[in-house]
């Protein structure tokens, strides 16, 4: 937001004592921030769709918490790895 505000008020930089600041640098920082926000959004939308249903992880993505049922059965791969570490 700061880079956008600086970009928008380019004509006032001299009056504010920011004449040393380069417009190209501010534009590059603003562009990089835009790409970062866009990639953040794309990754989070993709991660929502990776559950057992299309919106299974939507609540977890919004509030940061998801309740997962505990299973009583232990998978075969887990038993084998426990036996290896105990030996």
Helices and strands as residue ranges (DSSP letters): H 2-8, G 10-12, H 13-16, H 23-48, H 58-63, H 76-86
